[in-house]
């Protein structure tokens, strides 16, 4: 079986500031000068999709990775990367988590490319002067997405982004974790995958504090949003300069300001202020088949690969 992250109606899940403006084409196209990211919120509920955001001649492009990490995500990325020169590319993440073991596999692929990672939502604003792609910083990287973020050789998190963690759990029992029954086999699988996650964390240069923070939050509590200090403590952030992951080559391209987030707090979707997009929900945690849009259906329990 594989472990997969989740969000309930209270925004629960498993171990799971600036707008960067560039002239390009991208995954979300909007008319006029007002770029919107509404369709991307829907994409976060679907299996992870990889898109190349071209950015010539004013800057280099980046990879947009949006959605839930599924058993198909490593293969989908391999197909996406085929024929592309992605060595040292920046990967912009917007995800509510997904499969533990498949996220580990995908993260190792990112590190093998020497990728740079950040959190954001890629959009395109159509203006009279031409299309302009932007990475909006008010985005979410939750549960296993946090460990994809960790795979970057250089890692930047804008102050307005939300990086949130939670325990890994048996996904088909996460909605009512206290009342569910567990076998010795279940516990063995969870502990084994915690071990795999720990090895991956240290291989990627993460700190033990990341595991400690994530594994201390059970599925019946809200996700814990990492503060700026915790992002540093866990080694999730290696730079405070956005130019280290998405350098601008044209000084005439503007960079918009973004409102910093409240540093030390636990956050649920109900606590988001008016005007902010609602956090999309992920699938069930362990033992759930990730859907292609609807509700996840529990899969038979079997050993993970």
C-alpha positions in Angstrom: 0.0 0.0 0.0 1.1 3.6 -0.3 0.5 6.5 2.0 -1.3 9.4 0.5 -2.0 12.8 2.2 -5.5 14.3 2.8 -7.4 17.4 3.7 -10.8 17.1 5.4 -13.5 19.8 5.7 -11.3 21.3 8.5 -8.4 21.3 6.1 -6.7 18.2 7.5 -3.9 16.4 5.7 -0.9 14.1 6.1 2.8 15.1 6.3 1.7 17.4 4.1 6.8 37.7 -0.9 6.5 38.8 -4.1 4.7 38.2 -7.3 7.3 37.2 -9.9 6.4 38.8 -13.2 7.8 37.6 -16.5 6.7 38.0 -20.2 5.6 34.5 -21.3 2.9 32.0 -21.9 1.6 29.8 -19.1 -0.9 27.4 -17.7 -3.7 29.9 -16.9 -4.7 32.6 -19.4 -6.8 35.6 -18.4 -8.1 38.5 -20.5 -7.2 42.1 -19.8 -4.9 43.2 -17.0 -6.4 41.3 -14.2 -4.8 37.9 -13.8 -6.9 35.3 -11.9 -6.0 31.9 -10.5 -9.4 30.4 -10.0 -8.9 27.5 -12.4 -5.7 26.6 -10.7 -7.6 26.1 -7.4 -9.6 23.4 -9.3 -6.4 21.9 -10.7 -5.1 21.4 -7.1 -7.8 18.8 -6.6 -6.7 16.8 -9.6 -3.6 14.6 -10.0 -0.4 16.6 -10.4 0.1 18.3 -13.8 3.4 19.5 -15.1 3.5 22.5 -17.4 6.4 24.5 -18.9 6.1 28.2 -18.5 8.2 29.7 -21.3 9.8 33.0 -20.6 11.9 34.1 -23.5 13.6 36.5 -24.1 13.2 38.4 -20.9 13.8 35.6 -18.4 14.2 31.9 -18.1 11.2 29.7 -17.9 10.0 27.4 -15.1 8.1 24.2 -14.4 4.6 24.6 -12.9 3.7 21.5 -10.8 0.1 21.7 -9.6 -2.1 19.1 -8.0 -2.1 15.9 -5.9 0.9 13.6 -6.0 -0.3 10.2 -7.2 1.2 6.8 -8.2 1.3 8.2 -11.8 3.2 11.4 -10.9 6.8 10.1 -11.2 5.9 8.5 -14.6 4.1 11.7 -15.7 7.1 13.8 -14.9 9.4 11.5 -16.8 7.1 11.9 -19.8 7.0 15.6 -19.4 10.8 15.9 -19.0 11.5 13.8 -22.1 13.1 16.0 -24.8 13.3 19.0 -22.4 16.5 20.4 -20.9 15.4 20.7 -17.3 18.8 20.5 -15.6 18.9 23.3 -13.0 15.3 24.3 -13.8 13.0 26.0 -11.2 9.9 24.0 -10.2 7.0 26.1 -8.8 4.8 24.0 -6.5 1.1 24.4 -5.7 -0.1 21.1 -4.1 -2.0 19.8 -1.1 0.1 16.6 -0.9 -0.4 13.0 -1.9 1.3 9.7 -1.9 4.3 9.4 0.5 6.3 6.9 -1.5 5.5 8.5 -4.9 6.4 12.0 -3.6 9.8 10.5 -2.4 10.4 9.1 -5.9 9.4 12.3 -7.6 11.6 14.4 -5.2 14.6 12.3 -6.0 14.0 12.9 -9.7 13.9 16.7 -9.0 17.2 16.5 -7.1 18.8 14.4 -9.8 18.1 17.3 -12.2 19.6 19.8 -9.7 16.3 21.6 -9.7 15.4 24.7 -7.8 12.1 24.9 -5.9 9.6 27.5 -4.7 5.9 27.8 -3.9 3.5 29.7 -6.1 0.7 29.8 -8.6 1.6 30.3 -12.3 -0.8 32.6 -14.2 -0.7 34.6 -17.4 -2.0 38.2 -17.7 -3.0 39.3 -21.2 -2.2 43.0 -21.7 -1.8 45.3 -24.6 1.9 45.1 -24.3 1.8 41.3 -24.6 1.3 38.3 -22.3 3.0 38.4 -19.0 3.4 35.3 -16.8 3.5 35.6 -13.1 4.1 33.4 -10.1 1.7 34.5 -7.4 3.1 33.9 -4.0 -0.2 33.3 -2.1 -0.1 29.6 -2.8 -0.1 26.3 -0.8 2.5 23.6 -0.3 1.1 21.0 2.1 1.9 17.6 3.4 4.1 15.7 1.0 4.4 18.8 -1.2 6.7 20.1 1.6 9.1 17.2 0.9 9.0 18.0 -2.8 10.0 21.5 -1.9 12.9 20.0 0.1 14.2 18.3 -3.0 15.3 21.6 -4.6 19.0 22.3 -4.6 18.1 25.9 -3.8 14.8 26.6 -2.1 12.8 29.8 -1.7 9.5 30.4 0.0 7.8 33.8 -0.4 6.4 35.3 2.8 2.9 35.1 1.5 3.1 31.3 0.8 1.6 28.7 3.1 3.8 25.7 3.9 1.9 23.3 6.1 2.6 19.9 7.6 0.8 16.9 9.3 1.4 13.3 10.3 1.2 10.5 7.8 -1.7 8.2 8.5 -3.9 5.4 7.1 -5.8 7.4 4.5 -9.0 5.4 4.5 -9.3 6.1 8.3 -8.1 9.7 8.5 -11.5 11.2 8.6 -12.3 9.5 11.9 -8.9 8.5 13.0 -9.6 8.1 16.7 -12.6 5.7 16.2 -10.9 3.6 13.5 -9.3 0.2 14.1 -5.7 -0.6 13.2 -3.9 -3.9 12.8 -0.3 -4.7 13.5 0.3 -4.7 9.8 -1.1 -1.2 9.5 1.3 0.0 12.2 4.2 -1.7 10.5 3.5 -0.1 7.2 3.2 3.4 8.7 6.4 3.0 10.7 8.2 1.6 7.6 7.2 4.6 5.5 8.2 7.0 8.3 11.6 5.5 8.1 11.7 6.0 4.3 10.6 9.6 4.7 13.3 10.2 7.4 16.0 8.8 5.1 14.8 11.0 2.2 14.6 14.1 4.5 18.3 13.7 5.5 19.4 12.8 2.0 17.8 16.1 0.8 19.5 18.1 3.5 16.5 18.6 5.6 16.7 18.8 9.4 15.2 16.5 12.0 13.0 19.4 13.1 10.9 19.0 9.9 10.0 15.4 10.8 9.4 16.3 14.4 7.0 19.1 13.5 5.1 17.1 11.0 4.9 13.9 13.0 3.6 15.8 16.1 0.3 16.9 14.4 -2.3 14.1 14.3 -5.0 14.0 11.6 -7.8 15.3 13.9 -5.9 18.6 14.3 -5.4 21.3 11.7 -2.3 21.4 9.6 0.6 23.3 11.1 1.7 26.2 9.0 5.5 26.7 9.3 6.6 30.1 10.4 9.5 31.9 8.8 11.7 30.8 11.7 10.6 27.1 11.3 11.2 27.2 7.6 14.8 28.1 8.4 15.1 25.7 11.3 14.0 22.8 9.1 16.3 23.7 6.2 13.3 24.1 3.9 14.5 27.6 2.9 18.0 28.1 1.7 17.7 31.6 0.3 15.7 34.8 1.0 16.3 36.1 -2.6 13.7 35.2 -5.2 16.3 35.9 -7.8 18.2 32.8 -6.7 15.3 30.6 -8.1 13.7 32.8 -10.7 16.3 35.5 -11.8 15.0 38.3 -13.9 17.0 39.1 -17.0 15.1 42.3 -17.8 15.2 45.0 -15.1 12.2 46.6 -16.7 9.9 43.8 -15.7 8.1 44.8 -12.5 7.9 42.7 -9.3 4.8 43.3 -7.3 4.6 43.4 -3.5 2.7 40.7 -1.6 1.3 40.9 1.9 3.5 38.9 4.4 1.7 36.1 6.2 1.2 36.0 10.0 4.3 34.1 11.1 3.4 31.9 14.0 0.0 30.3 13.7 -1.9 27.2 13.0 -4.2 27.6 10.0 -7.3 26.0 8.7 -9.3 26.9 5.7 -12.0 28.5 7.9 -9.4 31.0 9.2 -8.5 32.4 5.8 -9.6 36.0 5.4 -12.3 37.2 3.0 -11.1 37.6 -0.5 -8.5 34.8 -0.3 -9.1 31.6 -2.3 -10.3 28.6 -0.3 -7.8 25.8 0.1 -8.6 22.9 -2.2 -9.1 19.6 -0.6 -6.8 16.6 -1.3 -7.7 13.0 -1.3 -7.9 10.4 1.4 -4.6 9.5 3.1 -3.0 6.1 3.0 -4.8 3.3 1.1 -6.9 5.6 -1.0 -6.9 5.8 -4.7 -6.3 9.4 -5.8 -9.2 10.4 -8.0 -9.2 12.3 -11.3 -11.7 14.8 -9.9 -14.3 13.3 -7.6 -14.2 11.7 -4.2 -11.5 9.1 -3.6 -12.6 5.5 -3.2 -10.8 3.3 -0.7 -8.4 0.8 -2.2 -7.7 -2.7 -0.8 -4.9 -2.6 1.8 -1.7 -4.2 0.5 2.0 -3.7 1.1 3.6 -0.6 -0.5 6.2 -1.1 -3.2 
